[in-house]
Amino acid sequence: MNGTRRSDIRPGLRVRIVLKQDQLSGRLTEGIVKDILTKSATHPHGIKVRLENGQVGRVKEILGGVDGKAVG
């Protein structure tokens, strides 16, 4: 599942995001969503979130819940 729809993302989900400094390389960072920062319902480059460790980036993949199980 990609991260372009805000309704698919909620705090506690394990996701892979691209950080601002990694946009050119496409390197992904994995973590748990703490806050959803994008206000619009969709965003073509991914919904912007803050992870529990404080990193901010756009969601590229939704992996599932904290336990790794698929969501939805």
BAGUMI-752587 format. One line per 3 residues: number of its first residue (from 1); their letters; for each residue x, z, y of N, C-alpha, C, O. Coordinates in Angstrom, 1 decimal. Each point is the difference from the previous one (the first is absolute). Layout:
residues N
NUM = a = X Z Y X Z Y X Z Y X Z Y  ... .
***
This chain:
residues 72
1 = mng = 0.9 0.0 -1.2 -0.9 0.0 1.2 0.9 0.0 1.2 0.9 0.8 0.1  -1.2 -1.7 0.9 0.8 0.0 1.2 -0.6 1.0 1.0 -1.0 0.6 -0.2  1.7 -0.4 1.3 -0.4 1.0 1.0 -0.6 -0.5 1.3 0.3 0.6 1.0 .
4 = trr = -1.0 -1.7 -1.1 -0.6 -0.5 1.3 -1.3 0.5 0.4 -0.5 -0.2 1.1  -0.2 0.9 -2.0 -1.3 0.6 0.3 0.1 1.5 0.2 0.4 0.7 -1.0  -0.8 -0.2 2.1 0.0 1.5 0.3 -0.8 0.8 -1.0 0.3 1.1 -0.4 .
7 = sdi = -1.4 -1.7 -0.1 -0.9 0.7 -0.9 0.6 0.3 -1.4 -0.5 0.8 -0.7  1.6 -1.6 0.4 0.6 0.2 -1.3 1.1 1.1 0.0 0.5 0.4 -1.0  -0.2 0.1 2.2 1.1 1.0 0.2 -0.6 1.3 0.4 -0.9 0.1 0.9 .
10 = rpg = 1.5 1.0 -1.5 -0.4 1.4 0.4 1.1 0.9 -0.2 0.9 -0.3 -0.8  -0.9 1.4 1.5 1.1 1.0 -0.2 0.1 0.4 -1.5 -1.0 0.2 -0.7  2.2 0.0 0.2 0.2 0.4 -1.4 0.4 -1.2 -0.9 0.4 0.2 -1.1 .
13 = lrv = -0.6 -1.4 1.6 0.3 -1.2 -0.9 1.5 -0.2 0.0 0.7 0.1 1.0  -0.2 -0.6 -2.1 1.4 -0.4 -0.1 0.0 -1.5 0.3 -0.7 -0.8 -0.5  1.6 0.5 1.5 0.1 -1.4 0.5 1.4 -0.4 0.2 0.9 0.8 -0.1 .
16 = riv = -0.7 -2.1 0.2 1.3 -0.6 0.4 -0.2 -0.6 1.4 -0.9 -0.8 0.2  1.8 1.2 0.8 -0.1 -0.5 1.3 1.2 -0.7 0.4 1.1 0.1 -0.6  -1.2 -1.0 1.6 1.2 -0.6 0.6 0.2 0.7 1.4 -0.9 0.0 0.8 .
19 = lkq = 2.1 0.6 -0.7 0.4 0.7 1.3 0.3 -1.1 1.0 0.4 -1.1 -0.3  -0.5 1.4 1.6 0.3 -0.9 1.1 1.4 -0.7 -0.2 0.2 -1.2 0.1  0.8 2.1 -0.4 1.4 -0.5 -0.1 0.2 -0.9 -1.3 1.0 -0.6 -0.1 .
22 = dql = -2.0 0.7 -0.8 0.2 -0.8 -1.3 -0.9 -1.2 0.0 -0.1 -0.7 -1.0  -0.6 0.3 2.1 -0.9 -1.1 0.0 0.7 -1.3 -0.3 -0.6 -0.8 -0.8  1.8 0.6 1.2 0.7 -1.3 -0.3 0.4 -0.1 -1.4 -0.1 -1.0 -0.6 .
25 = sgr = 0.6 2.1 0.0 0.5 0.0 -1.3 -1.2 0.2 -1.0 0.1 -0.5 -1.2  -1.2 1.1 1.6 -1.1 0.2 -0.9 0.1 1.2 -0.9 -0.8 0.1 -0.9  1.8 0.7 1.1 0.3 1.2 -0.8 -1.2 0.9 0.1 -0.5 0.3 1.1 .
28 = lte = 0.0 0.2 -2.2 -1.2 0.9 -0.1 0.4 1.4 -0.2 1.0 0.3 -0.7  -1.7 0.6 1.3 0.2 1.5 -0.1 -1.3 0.6 -0.6 -1.1 -0.3 0.4  1.3 1.1 -1.5 -1.1 0.6 -0.7 -0.3 1.4 0.5 1.0 0.7 0.3 .
31 = giv = -2.3 -0.3 -0.2 -0.3 1.3 0.4 -1.5 0.3 0.0 -0.8 -0.8 -0.5  0.4 2.0 1.0 -1.4 0.4 -0.1 -0.5 0.0 1.5 0.7 0.5 0.9  -1.9 -1.1 -0.7 -0.6 -0.2 1.3 -0.4 1.4 0.5 -0.7 0.8 -0.7 .
34 = kdi = 1.1 -0.5 1.9 -0.4 1.2 0.7 -1.1 -0.3 1.1 -1.0 0.6 0.0  1.3 -1.6 0.8 -0.9 -0.4 1.1 -0.1 -1.6 0.0 0.9 -0.7 -0.3  -2.1 0.3 0.7 -0.3 -1.5 0.2 0.1 -0.2 1.5 -0.8 0.7 0.8 .
37 = ltk = 1.7 -1.5 -0.4 0.2 -0.2 1.5 -0.7 -1.2 0.5 -0.4 0.0 1.2  0.1 -1.0 -2.0 -0.8 -1.2 0.5 -1.4 0.3 0.2 -0.6 0.6 -1.0  0.0 -0.9 2.1 -1.4 0.3 0.3 -1.0 -1.1 -0.5 -1.1 0.3 -0.3 .
40 = sat = 1.6 -1.6 0.3 -0.9 -1.1 -0.4 -0.2 0.0 -1.5 0.7 0.6 -0.7  -1.8 -1.3 0.3 -0.4 0.0 -1.4 1.0 -0.8 -0.9 0.2 0.3 -1.1  0.5 -1.3 1.7 0.9 -0.8 -0.7 1.2 -0.3 0.9 -0.1 0.1 1.2 .
43 = hph = 1.2 -0.5 -1.8 1.2 -0.4 0.7 0.8 -1.0 -0.9 0.2 0.4 -1.2  0.1 -1.6 1.7 0.6 -1.0 -0.9 1.4 0.4 -0.6 0.3 -0.5 -1.0  0.4 1.3 1.7 1.3 0.4 -0.5 0.0 1.4 -0.7 1.1 0.5 -0.4 .
46 = gik = -2.3 0.1 0.2 -0.1 1.3 -0.7 -0.4 1.1 1.0 0.4 0.0 1.2  -1.1 0.9 -1.7 -0.4 1.2 0.7 1.2 0.9 0.3 0.7 0.3 -1.0  -0.6 0.2 2.2 1.2 0.8 0.3 -0.4 1.5 -0.4 -1.1 0.5 0.4 .
49 = vrl = 2.0 0.1 -1.1 -0.2 1.4 -0.4 1.3 0.8 0.2 1.1 -0.5 0.2  -1.3 1.9 -0.2 1.1 0.9 0.0 0.0 0.7 -1.3 -1.0 0.4 -0.5  2.2 -0.4 -0.2 0.1 0.6 -1.3 0.3 1.5 0.2 0.2 0.5 1.1 .
52 = eng = -0.4 0.2 -2.2 0.2 1.5 0.1 1.4 0.4 0.4 0.2 1.0 0.6  0.8 -1.9 -0.8 1.4 0.3 0.5 0.2 -0.5 1.4 1.2 0.2 0.5  -2.2 -0.7 0.2 0.1 -0.3 1.4 0.3 -1.4 0.3 -0.1 -0.5 1.2 .
55 = qvg = 0.4 -0.3 -2.2 0.3 -1.4 0.2 -1.3 -0.8 0.4 -1.0 0.3 -0.6  1.2 -1.3 1.5 -1.2 -0.8 0.4 0.3 -1.5 -0.3 1.0 -0.5 0.2  -2.0 -0.1 -0.8 0.1 -1.4 -0.3 -1.4 -0.6 -0.4 -1.0 0.7 -0.1 .
58 = rvk = 1.1 -2.0 -0.3 -1.3 -0.7 -0.4 0.0 -0.1 -1.5 0.9 -0.3 -0.7  -2.1 0.6 0.2 -0.3 0.0 -1.4 0.1 -1.4 -0.6 -0.7 -0.9 0.5  1.5 0.7 -1.5 0.2 -1.3 -0.7 -0.6 0.1 -1.4 -0.5 -1.0 -0.5 .
61 = eil = 0.5 2.2 -0.1 -0.6 0.2 -1.4 -0.6 1.4 -0.1 0.6 0.9 0.5  -1.7 -0.9 -1.1 -0.7 1.3 -0.4 0.3 0.2 -1.4 -0.4 -0.8 -0.9  1.0 1.9 0.5 0.4 0.3 -1.3 -1.0 0.9 -0.8 -0.1 -0.1 -1.2 .
64 = ggv = -0.6 0.9 2.0 -1.0 0.9 -0.7 0.1 1.4 0.6 0.5 0.2 1.1  -1.1 0.7 -1.8 0.0 1.4 0.5 1.4 0.7 -0.2 0.9 -0.7 -0.5  -0.8 1.9 0.9 1.3 0.7 -0.1 0.5 0.1 -1.4 1.2 0.0 -0.3 .
67 = dgk = -2.2 0.0 -0.7 0.4 0.1 -1.4 0.4 -1.3 -0.6 0.3 -0.1 -1.2  -0.4 -1.0 2.1 0.4 -1.4 -0.5 -1.2 -0.8 -0.6 0.2 -1.1 -0.4  -1.3 1.8 0.2 -1.2 -0.7 -0.6 -0.6 -1.0 1.0 0.0 0.3 1.2 .
70 = avg = -0.5 -1.4 -1.6 -0.6 -1.0 0.9 -1.2 0.6 0.6 -0.7 0.9 -0.5  0.4 -1.3 1.7 -1.1 0.4 0.8 -1.0 -1.1 0.2 0.4 -1.2 0.1  -1.7 1.5 -0.1 -1.0 -1.0 0.3 -0.8 -0.3 -1.2 -0.9 -0.8 0.1 .
***
